[in-house]
Amino acid sequence: MPYDGFVMKRFVDYAKEKLLNAHIRNFYYKNNVVYISFHRFDLKVSLNPNFSYITFEKRNLPQDPKRHYFVEYLRSRLRGGIVVDVIDFQFERTLKLVVFKIDEVGEKHVYELYIDIMGKHSNIILVENGVILDAYKRIKNRYRTIYPGEEFIVYKSEKITPYEVEDESDVEILYKRVQGFSKITVKELMFRMQNMSFNEALKSILNDFEKGYLFLYYENNMPVEISAFPLHHLQISKKRHCDKIEDAINVFFEFKEQKSVLFQMKKNLENVIVKRIIKIENALEKINKELEKAKNYDDYRKYGELLKVYYYEVPEGVDKVELVDWETQETVLVKLDKNKNAIENANFYFKRYNKLKVKVKGLMERKQYLEKELDYLYQLWYTLDEVNEFNELEDIRNEMENVGLVRSKKRKKMYKESKPIKIEYDGYVIYIGKNNKQNDMLVRDSKDEDIWLHVSGMPGAHVIIKYAGKEINQDVIEYAASLAAGYSKGKNSGKVPVDYTKAKNVRKTKGLKPGLVLYSNYKTLFVEPRRL
């Protein structure tokens, strides 16, 4: 659920006591976030269009925070002021702070600071005597004008409050006409209506809201929803309610922000990989065209040999001649330069043959190199796609620096080194590599009798079954094979081929890129992908 009107009202009701009569010490700015610093706490206003919200959180700023013209203006006007009133607008996502300040020349000011938490339309607007002094976002369109010197008009919503809803018409689109409602609120209302009437279901939601909690819902130990009332329609076993409202908001949005940062960092690295893949595939296409043109280069050698053997049969001044190939007994038409004799034409064909032979050899070597490079890039792309943690991403970035895909940057080591996935099955330990560094480590540290598995013919994780002093049975191998399939590019396919062999048959030769190996004496299983 986004930071909807219920969550906003819950926070504002909770925050009023703290904010009233609090003195403003300063304003700070960082990445679409404005911090209003008070004596004992900081009010964090996130204006990020993807996840806007307001909470109490101690500011976490770099030594030299970025300057923002509007934040500088707020400092000049409001620093040292006192919050004399905190006003909400029912379940709308707007908060108004009324700030009283006496300026340097003794003049009294009553400012109104409007904070809108509305996704991409989020804004902070400073008003005095009904006139806009400035705003975080200056807006001039047919819907609204937010610009210095203009009269400030509170945006009037035609929505009714949840307490004013009287009928159940168009339940599925209540979010369009009721303050605070989101699509998930409607889903919860409809779920409760399975066992009670519309009015009873709505009343139960409002009663739950009035208890004063925020609820966090988790899936795979990750917060996936935040709500000001229980969401019974979510079939999620793990939830917690928080008496301290800002704790719930901070946990939820810190995860969302980190996930967004991780996504953007992944996207940046992915763009580098994809750009390189496209460049190589274009180069391979050109090479294949050149090879196609030169595929019959051996004919030139044959022409030269025929002319050299039958030179006495070739009349002067002709532009072509038919000669019998003594190997196939077929007649071969040979084109000639009529200004040259047979031997001179033969030497021309030998030179052309030798030149194309060298060219084809070079093209084939280049093609093989690029194909290996392409295999590596697709493997790297797969491992990047699987990343869920910053330390895993750091490993991949380091790898990309080492192979020259991105420039090296001096930076502090912020994250612990990532480890392969480790599980136990039927008395055996199984490792799954999460990136190329881990894949190479698993191969390097394996014993001869360990079993190595990898999906056949596509990018994927290296999987190792550790030898436990007894023969590894087929059931364990098939289980590990299903994991190798699940942690591969074929994870969403049906039956996937997986190669397996003893680790002693797997080798890493000089010149192979990270994550790539050579292996022999292997068998192949067709298994359904499995993920943990």
C-alpha positions as CSV (number, residue, x, y, z in Angstrom):
1,M,0.0,0.0,0.0
2,P,1.3,3.5,-0.7
3,Y,1.5,6.2,1.9
4,D,-2.3,6.6,1.7
5,G,-4.6,9.0,3.5
6,F,-5.1,6.6,6.4
7,V,-1.4,6.2,7.0
8,M,-0.9,10.0,6.6
9,K,-3.6,10.8,9.1
10,R,-2.3,8.2,11.5
11,F,1.1,9.9,11.4
12,V,-0.2,13.4,11.7
13,D,-2.4,12.6,14.6
14,Y,0.6,11.0,16.3
15,A,3.0,13.8,15.4
16,K,0.9,16.8,16.5
17,E,1.9,16.6,20.1
18,K,5.6,16.6,19.1
19,L,5.3,19.4,16.6
20,L,3.3,21.9,18.5
21,N,5.4,24.6,20.1
22,A,8.6,23.0,18.7
23,H,11.3,25.4,17.5
24,I,12.8,25.0,14.0
25,R,16.5,24.9,14.1
26,N,17.4,24.3,10.5
27,F,16.6,22.8,7.1
28,Y,18.6,20.2,5.2
29,Y,18.3,18.6,1.7
30,K,19.4,15.3,0.2
31,N,18.1,13.5,-2.9
32,N,14.5,14.7,-3.0
33,V,14.3,14.7,0.9
34,V,13.8,17.8,3.0
35,Y,14.7,17.5,6.7
36,I,13.1,20.0,9.1
37,S,15.4,19.9,12.1
38,F,13.9,20.6,15.6
39,H,15.6,20.6,19.0
40,R,15.0,16.9,19.8
41,F,14.0,15.4,16.5
42,D,14.0,15.7,12.7
43,L,10.9,15.7,10.5
44,K,11.7,13.9,7.2
45,V,9.7,14.9,4.2
46,S,10.4,12.6,1.2
47,L,9.4,14.1,-2.1
48,N,10.6,11.2,-4.1
49,P,7.9,10.6,-6.8
50,N,8.2,6.8,-6.4
51,F,7.7,6.8,-2.6
52,S,6.8,10.1,-1.0
53,Y,6.1,10.1,2.7
54,I,6.6,12.0,6.0
55,T,8.1,10.7,9.2
56,F,10.4,11.4,12.1
57,E,13.9,10.2,11.3
58,K,17.3,11.5,12.4
59,R,18.9,13.0,9.3
60,N,21.6,11.0,7.7
61,L,23.5,13.5,5.6
62,P,26.9,13.6,3.9
63,Q,29.5,16.0,5.3
64,D,28.8,18.5,2.6
65,P,25.0,18.2,1.8
66,K,23.8,19.5,-1.5
67,R,22.3,22.9,-1.6
68,H,18.7,23.5,-2.9
69,Y,17.4,27.0,-3.6
70,F,14.1,26.4,-1.9
71,V,15.6,24.8,1.2
72,E,17.9,27.8,1.4
73,Y,14.9,30.1,1.2
74,L,13.1,28.1,4.0
75,R,16.2,28.6,6.2
76,S,16.2,32.3,5.6
77,R,12.5,32.6,6.4
78,L,11.7,29.9,9.0
79,R,14.8,29.1,10.9
80,G,14.3,30.1,14.5
81,G,10.5,30.0,14.2
82,I,8.0,28.1,16.4
83,V,5.3,25.8,15.2
84,V,2.1,27.2,16.7
85,D,-0.4,25.0,14.9
86,V,-0.6,21.7,13.1
87,I,-3.5,21.2,10.7
88,D,-4.6,18.2,8.7
89,F,-7.3,18.0,6.0
90,Q,-9.2,15.0,7.1
91,F,-7.8,12.0,5.2
92,E,-6.2,14.1,2.4
93,R,-2.4,13.8,2.2
94,T,-1.7,17.4,3.1
95,L,-0.3,18.8,6.3
96,K,-0.1,22.4,7.3
97,L,2.4,23.8,9.8
98,V,1.7,27.3,11.0
99,V,5.0,28.9,12.0
100,F,5.4,32.1,14.0
101,K,8.7,34.0,13.7
102,I,10.1,37.5,14.6
103,D,12.7,38.4,12.1
104,E,16.0,40.3,12.5
105,V,14.3,43.7,12.4
106,G,11.6,42.8,14.9
107,E,8.8,42.2,12.4
108,K,6.4,39.5,13.2
109,H,5.5,36.8,10.6
110,V,3.0,34.0,10.5
111,Y,3.9,31.5,7.8
112,E,2.0,28.6,6.5
113,L,4.0,25.6,5.3
114,Y,1.9,23.2,3.3
115,I,3.3,19.7,2.8
116,D,1.7,17.6,0.1
117,I,2.5,13.9,0.0
118,M,1.1,12.8,-3.4
119,G,3.6,10.8,-5.3
120,K,4.9,12.7,-8.3
121,H,2.7,15.7,-7.3
122,S,4.4,15.9,-3.8
123,N,5.4,19.5,-2.9
124,I,6.2,21.9,-0.1
125,I,4.7,25.4,-0.4
126,L,5.5,28.4,1.8
127,V,2.7,30.9,2.2
128,E,2.3,34.2,4.0
129,N,-0.9,36.3,4.2
130,G,-2.5,34.1,1.5
131,V,0.3,34.7,-1.0
132,I,2.8,32.1,-2.2
133,L,6.4,33.0,-1.3
134,D,7.9,30.0,-3.0
135,A,7.6,26.2,-3.5
136,Y,9.8,23.2,-3.9
137,K,8.1,22.7,-7.3
138,R,6.8,25.7,-9.1
139,I,3.8,24.8,-11.2
140,K,1.7,26.6,-13.8
141,N,-0.9,24.6,-15.6
142,R,-4.7,24.6,-16.2
143,Y,-5.3,22.8,-12.9
144,R,-3.2,24.8,-10.5
145,T,-0.8,27.6,-10.2
146,I,1.9,27.4,-7.5
147,Y,4.3,30.3,-8.2
148,P,5.8,33.1,-6.1
149,G,3.5,36.1,-5.8
150,E,0.4,34.2,-6.7
151,E,-2.6,33.8,-4.4
152,F,-2.5,30.5,-2.7
153,I,-5.7,28.4,-3.0
154,V,-6.0,25.2,-1.1
155,Y,-6.8,22.5,-3.6
156,K,-10.4,21.5,-3.0
157,S,-11.1,17.8,-3.2
158,E,-14.6,16.7,-4.1
159,K,-14.1,13.4,-2.2
160,I,-16.0,12.7,1.0
161,T,-14.4,11.3,4.2
162,P,-14.8,7.6,5.1
163,Y,-17.2,8.6,7.9
164,E,-19.5,10.2,5.3
165,V,-20.0,7.2,3.1
166,E,-23.6,6.2,3.2
167,D,-24.1,3.6,0.5
168,E,-22.2,0.8,-1.2
169,S,-22.7,1.8,-4.8
170,D,-19.7,1.2,-7.0
171,V,-17.7,-0.4,-4.2
172,E,-14.8,-1.2,-6.5
173,I,-14.1,2.4,-7.3
174,L,-14.7,3.9,-3.8
175,Y,-11.0,5.0,-3.9
176,K,-12.1,7.6,-6.6
177,R,-14.6,9.3,-4.3
178,V,-13.5,8.7,-0.7
179,Q,-10.6,10.4,1.0
180,G,-7.8,8.1,2.1
181,F,-9.0,5.1,0.1
182,S,-6.6,3.2,-2.1
183,K,-7.3,0.2,-4.2
184,I,-6.0,-2.1,-1.4
185,T,-8.4,-0.4,1.0
186,V,-11.2,-1.4,-1.4
187,K,-9.9,-4.9,-1.6
188,E,-9.9,-5.2,2.2
189,L,-13.4,-3.7,2.4
190,M,-14.7,-6.3,-0.2
191,F,-12.9,-9.1,1.7
192,R,-14.7,-8.2,4.9
193,M,-18.0,-7.9,3.1
194,Q,-17.9,-11.6,2.5
195,N,-19.0,-12.1,6.2
196,M,-20.8,-8.8,6.9
197,S,-22.7,-6.0,5.3
198,F,-21.1,-3.1,3.6
199,N,-21.7,-0.7,6.5
200,E,-20.5,-3.3,9.0
201,A,-17.3,-3.9,7.0
202,L,-16.6,-0.2,6.6
203,K,-17.2,0.4,10.3
204,S,-14.9,-2.4,11.2
205,I,-12.1,-0.8,9.1
206,L,-12.7,2.5,10.8
207,N,-12.7,0.9,14.3
208,D,-9.5,-0.8,13.5
209,F,-8.0,2.4,12.3
210,E,-9.0,4.3,15.5
211,K,-7.0,1.8,17.6
212,G,-4.0,3.9,16.6
213,Y,-1.5,1.3,15.2
214,L,0.4,0.9,12.0
215,F,0.8,-2.6,10.6
216,L,3.7,-4.0,8.6
217,Y,3.3,-7.1,6.5
218,Y,6.3,-9.3,5.5
219,E,7.0,-11.8,2.8
220,N,10.3,-13.7,2.7
221,N,11.4,-11.4,5.6
222,M,10.8,-8.3,3.5
223,P,8.2,-5.7,4.3
224,V,5.7,-5.6,1.4
225,E,2.8,-3.6,2.8
226,I,2.1,-0.9,5.4
227,S,-1.4,-0.1,6.6
228,A,-3.2,1.8,9.4
229,F,-5.5,-1.2,9.9
230,P,-5.2,-4.9,9.5
231,L,-5.3,-6.3,6.0
232,H,-7.1,-9.6,6.4
233,H,-7.3,-10.2,2.7
234,L,-3.5,-10.6,2.5
235,Q,-2.7,-14.3,3.0
236,I,0.6,-13.4,4.7
237,S,1.4,-15.1,8.0
238,K,4.0,-12.6,9.3
239,K,2.8,-9.2,10.4
240,R,3.6,-6.8,13.2
241,H,1.9,-3.7,14.6
242,C,3.9,-0.8,15.8
243,D,3.0,1.5,18.6
244,K,5.8,3.9,17.6
245,I,4.4,5.1,14.3
246,E,7.6,6.3,12.8
247,D,9.3,2.9,13.3
248,A,6.8,1.2,10.9
249,I,7.1,4.0,8.3
250,N,10.9,4.0,8.5
251,V,11.3,0.2,8.2
252,F,8.9,0.1,5.3
253,F,10.3,3.0,3.3
254,E,14.0,2.3,4.1
255,F,13.5,-1.1,2.5
256,K,11.7,0.5,-0.5
257,E,14.4,3.1,-0.9
258,Q,17.3,0.6,-0.7
259,K,15.5,-1.7,-3.1
260,S,15.1,1.3,-5.5
261,V,18.8,2.2,-5.2
262,L,19.7,-1.4,-5.7
263,F,17.5,-1.6,-8.8
264,Q,19.0,1.6,-10.3
265,M,22.6,0.4,-9.6
266,K,21.7,-3.0,-11.2
267,K,20.1,-1.2,-14.2
268,N,23.3,0.9,-14.7
269,L,25.5,-2.2,-14.8
270,E,23.0,-4.0,-16.9
271,N,23.1,-1.2,-19.5
272,V,26.9,-1.6,-19.7
273,I,26.5,-5.4,-20.3
274,V,23.7,-5.0,-22.8
275,K,25.6,-2.3,-24.7
276,R,28.6,-4.6,-24.9
277,I,26.5,-7.6,-26.0
278,I,24.9,-5.6,-28.8
279,K,28.4,-4.4,-30.0
280,I,29.7,-8.0,-30.0
281,E,26.6,-9.4,-31.8
282,N,26.9,-6.7,-34.5
283,A,30.6,-7.5,-34.9
284,L,29.8,-11.2,-35.2
285,E,27.1,-10.5,-37.8
286,K,29.7,-8.6,-39.9
287,I,32.3,-11.4,-39.4
288,N,29.7,-14.0,-40.6
289,K,29.0,-11.9,-43.7
290,E,32.7,-11.7,-44.5
291,L,33.1,-15.5,-43.9
292,E,30.1,-16.1,-46.2
293,K,31.7,-14.0,-49.0
294,A,35.0,-15.9,-48.6
295,K,33.6,-19.4,-48.1
296,N,34.8,-20.6,-51.5
297,Y,38.3,-19.2,-51.2
298,D,39.8,-22.7,-51.8
299,D,38.5,-22.5,-55.4
300,Y,41.2,-19.9,-56.1
301,R,43.9,-22.5,-55.1
302,K,42.3,-25.0,-57.5
303,Y,42.2,-22.5,-60.3
304,G,45.8,-21.7,-59.8
305,E,46.8,-25.4,-59.8
306,L,44.8,-26.2,-62.9
307,L,46.3,-23.3,-64.8
308,K,49.8,-24.3,-63.6
309,V,49.3,-27.9,-64.8
310,Y,47.5,-27.2,-68.1
311,Y,49.3,-23.9,-69.0
312,Y,50.2,-25.3,-72.4
313,E,46.5,-25.9,-73.3
314,V,45.5,-22.3,-72.5
315,P,45.5,-20.1,-75.6
316,E,46.6,-16.5,-75.2
317,G,44.1,-13.6,-75.3
318,V,41.1,-15.5,-73.9
319,D,39.1,-14.4,-70.9
320,K,38.0,-17.9,-69.8
321,V,38.9,-21.5,-70.3
322,E,37.5,-24.9,-69.3
323,L,39.9,-27.4,-67.7
324,V,39.4,-30.9,-66.3
325,D,39.9,-31.4,-62.6
326,W,42.1,-34.5,-62.3
327,E,40.7,-35.2,-58.8
328,T,37.0,-35.1,-59.6
329,Q,37.1,-35.5,-63.4
330,E,34.7,-32.6,-63.6
331,T,35.1,-29.7,-66.0
332,V,35.9,-26.4,-64.3
333,L,35.4,-23.0,-65.9
334,V,38.3,-20.6,-65.0
335,K,38.0,-16.9,-65.7
336,L,41.2,-15.2,-67.0
337,D,42.7,-11.8,-67.5
338,K,43.2,-12.0,-71.3
339,N,46.2,-9.6,-71.0
340,K,48.1,-12.2,-68.9
341,N,49.4,-15.6,-69.9
342,A,48.3,-18.9,-68.1
343,I,51.2,-18.8,-65.5
344,E,50.5,-15.1,-64.6
345,N,46.8,-15.9,-64.1
346,A,47.8,-18.9,-62.0
347,N,50.0,-16.6,-59.8
348,F,47.1,-14.1,-59.4
349,Y,44.8,-16.9,-58.1
350,F,47.5,-18.2,-55.7
351,K,48.0,-14.7,-54.3
352,R,44.2,-14.3,-53.9
353,Y,43.9,-17.7,-52.3
354,N,46.7,-17.0,-49.8
355,K,45.3,-13.5,-48.9
356,L,41.8,-14.9,-48.3
357,K,43.2,-17.9,-46.3
358,V,44.9,-15.5,-43.9
359,K,41.8,-13.4,-43.7
360,V,39.5,-16.4,-43.0
361,K,41.9,-17.6,-40.3
362,G,41.9,-14.2,-38.6
363,L,38.1,-14.0,-38.9
364,M,37.6,-17.4,-37.4
365,E,39.9,-16.6,-34.5
366,R,38.1,-13.4,-33.9
367,K,34.8,-15.1,-34.1
368,Q,35.8,-17.7,-31.5
369,Y,37.1,-15.0,-29.2
370,L,33.9,-13.0,-29.5
371,E,31.6,-16.0,-29.0
372,K,33.4,-16.8,-25.8
373,E,33.1,-13.2,-24.7
374,L,29.4,-13.3,-25.5
375,D,29.0,-16.5,-23.5
376,Y,30.7,-14.7,-20.5
377,L,28.5,-11.6,-20.9
378,Y,25.3,-13.6,-20.9
379,Q,26.5,-15.5,-17.8
380,L,27.3,-12.1,-16.2
381,W,23.9,-10.7,-17.1
382,Y,22.2,-13.7,-15.5
383,T,24.1,-13.3,-12.3
384,L,23.3,-9.6,-12.2
385,D,19.6,-10.4,-12.7
386,E,19.7,-12.7,-9.6
387,V,21.2,-10.0,-7.3
388,N,19.1,-9.1,-4.2
389,E,21.7,-7.7,-1.9
390,F,24.2,-4.8,-2.1
391,N,27.2,-7.1,-1.2
392,E,26.3,-9.3,-4.2
393,L,26.1,-6.3,-6.4
394,E,29.5,-5.1,-5.1
395,D,31.0,-8.5,-6.1
396,I,29.7,-8.1,-9.6
397,R,30.9,-4.5,-10.0
398,N,34.3,-5.6,-8.8
399,E,34.3,-8.3,-11.4
400,M,33.3,-5.9,-14.2
401,E,36.1,-3.6,-13.1
402,N,38.6,-6.4,-13.3
403,V,37.6,-7.4,-16.8
404,G,37.5,-3.8,-18.0
405,L,33.8,-3.3,-18.5
406,V,33.6,-0.4,-16.1
407,R,36.1,2.0,-14.7
408,S,37.6,1.3,-11.3
409,K,36.5,3.6,-8.5
410,K,38.1,4.1,-5.2
411,R,35.4,3.6,-2.6
412,K,35.1,2.4,0.9
413,K,34.2,-1.3,1.3
414,M,30.7,-0.9,2.7
415,Y,29.4,-4.4,2.5
416,K,30.5,-7.9,3.7
417,E,31.6,-10.3,1.0
418,S,28.7,-12.4,-0.2
419,K,28.6,-16.1,0.3
420,P,27.3,-19.0,-1.9
421,I,23.9,-20.5,-0.9
422,K,24.5,-23.5,1.4
423,I,21.9,-26.1,2.1
424,E,21.8,-29.7,3.4
425,Y,19.8,-32.5,1.7
426,D,19.7,-36.1,2.8
427,G,23.0,-35.8,4.7
428,Y,24.9,-33.9,2.0
429,V,25.9,-30.3,1.8
430,I,25.1,-28.5,-1.4
431,Y,26.5,-25.1,-2.5
432,I,25.0,-22.8,-5.1
433,G,27.1,-19.9,-6.5
434,K,25.3,-16.6,-6.7
435,N,27.9,-14.9,-9.0
436,N,30.9,-15.7,-11.1
437,K,33.4,-15.1,-8.2
438,Q,31.5,-17.6,-6.1
439,N,31.3,-20.0,-9.0
440,D,35.0,-20.0,-9.5
441,M,35.6,-20.3,-5.8
442,L,33.3,-23.4,-5.7
443,V,35.3,-25.0,-8.5
444,R,38.6,-24.1,-7.0
445,D,37.8,-25.4,-3.6
446,S,36.1,-28.6,-4.6
447,K,37.5,-32.1,-4.0
448,D,37.9,-34.7,-6.7
449,E,34.9,-36.7,-5.6
450,D,32.5,-33.8,-5.2
451,I,29.8,-33.6,-7.9
452,W,29.7,-30.5,-10.1
453,L,26.4,-29.5,-11.9
454,H,25.5,-26.8,-14.3
455,V,22.6,-26.2,-16.7
456,S,23.5,-27.2,-20.2
457,G,24.0,-24.6,-22.9
458,M,22.8,-21.5,-21.0
459,P,23.9,-19.2,-18.2
460,G,23.4,-20.4,-14.7
461,A,24.9,-21.1,-11.3
462,H,27.5,-23.6,-10.5
463,V,26.3,-26.2,-8.0
464,I,28.5,-28.5,-5.9
465,I,27.5,-31.5,-3.9
466,K,30.2,-32.1,-1.3
467,Y,31.4,-35.7,-1.0
468,A,30.6,-37.1,2.5
469,G,32.7,-40.3,2.4
470,K,30.1,-42.3,0.6
471,E,28.8,-42.5,-2.9
472,I,26.4,-39.7,-3.7
473,N,23.1,-41.3,-4.6
474,Q,21.0,-40.4,-7.7
475,D,18.2,-38.8,-5.6
476,V,20.6,-36.2,-4.3
477,I,22.1,-35.6,-7.7
478,E,18.6,-35.1,-9.2
479,Y,17.7,-32.7,-6.4
480,A,20.9,-30.7,-6.9
481,A,20.2,-30.8,-10.7
482,S,16.8,-29.2,-10.1
483,L,18.5,-26.4,-8.2
484,A,21.0,-25.9,-11.0
485,A,18.1,-25.6,-13.3
486,G,16.2,-23.3,-11.0
487,Y,19.2,-21.0,-10.6
488,S,19.7,-20.6,-14.3
489,K,18.3,-18.7,-17.3
490,G,15.9,-21.7,-17.7
491,K,14.3,-21.2,-14.3
492,N,10.9,-20.6,-15.8
493,S,11.0,-23.4,-18.3
494,G,9.7,-27.0,-18.1
495,K,12.3,-29.7,-18.3
496,V,15.8,-28.3,-18.4
497,P,19.0,-30.2,-19.3
498,V,21.6,-30.2,-16.6
499,D,25.2,-31.6,-17.0
500,Y,26.9,-33.2,-14.0
501,T,30.3,-34.8,-13.4
502,K,32.9,-35.3,-10.7
503,A,34.7,-32.1,-9.8
504,K,38.0,-33.6,-10.9
505,N,36.7,-33.4,-14.5
506,V,36.1,-29.7,-14.3
507,R,39.0,-27.3,-15.0
508,K,39.6,-23.7,-15.2
509,T,42.2,-22.9,-17.9
510,K,44.2,-19.8,-18.4
511,G,42.4,-17.1,-20.3
512,L,38.8,-18.2,-19.4
513,K,36.7,-15.4,-18.1
514,P,35.2,-15.6,-14.5
515,G,32.4,-18.2,-14.2
516,L,33.5,-20.2,-17.3
517,V,35.0,-23.6,-17.1
518,L,35.8,-26.7,-19.3
519,Y,34.4,-30.1,-18.3
520,S,34.4,-33.7,-19.6
521,N,33.1,-37.2,-18.8
522,Y,29.7,-35.8,-17.9
523,K,26.1,-37.0,-18.0
524,T,22.9,-35.0,-18.6
525,L,19.7,-35.0,-16.7
526,F,16.4,-33.4,-17.7
527,V,14.8,-31.9,-14.6
528,E,12.2,-29.4,-13.6
529,P,13.7,-26.2,-12.1
530,R,13.5,-25.7,-8.3
531,R,14.3,-22.7,-6.2
532,L,14.7,-22.4,-2.5
